[in-house]
Amino acid sequence: MRTFSTDKSSNVKAVGYDDEKKTLLVEFKLGGKYVYEDVPVELYEAFEKADSAGKFFFANVRGKYKFSRLTN
């Protein structure tokens, strides 16, 4: 799994991408980890380069992909 941590966001702590499953993992600074399904790798790569991870998430991920919340 590819991952990156960010200090470019007040909301997003870390993001990961599983190439085989095409899933995006988003961990938030205030808690909560979510897995988003059927996400193209290009979206992950753009996420990694975004000036603001939080703004990118809200504009390009939230509400656009099926997701589930992970529990410890």
LINGIUR-V970533 format. One record per backbone hydrogen bond with DSSP energy under -0.5 kcal/mol. CO is the residue of the C=O (numbers start at 1). NH is the residue of the N-H. E is the energy in kcal/mol with one decimal. If there is no record, write none. Layout:
# LINGIUR-V970533
CO_NH_E ; CO_NH_E
This chain:
# LINGIUR-V970533
2_17_-2.7 ; 4_15_-2.7 ; 11_29_-3.0 ; 13_6_-2.1 ; 14_27_-2.9 ; 15_4_-2.5 ; 16_25_-2.7 ; 17_2_-2.4 ; 17_19_-0.7 ; 18_22_-1.9 ; 18_23_-1.2 ; 21_38_-0.5 ; 22_39_-2.6 ; 23_18_-2.5 ; 24_26_-0.5 ; 24_36_-3.1 ; 25_16_-2.6 ; 26_34_-2.5 ; 27_13_-3.0 ; 27_14_-1.6 ; 28_31_-1.5 ; 32_28_-2.6 ; 33_70_-3.1 ; 34_26_-2.8 ; 35_68_-1.8 ; 36_24_-2.4 ; 38_40_-0.5 ; 40_43_-1.2 ; 40_44_-1.2 ; 41_45_-2.4 ; 42_46_-2.1 ; 43_47_-2.5 ; 44_48_-2.5 ; 45_49_-1.1 ; 46_50_-0.9 ; 47_50_-0.9 ; 52_56_-2.3 ; 53_57_-2.6 ; 54_58_-2.4 ; 55_59_-2.1 ; 56_60_-2.5 ; 57_61_-2.5 ; 57_62_-2.2 ; 61_64_-2.5 ; 61_65_-0.8 ; 66_37_-2.8 ; 68_35_-2.7 ; 70_33_-0.6
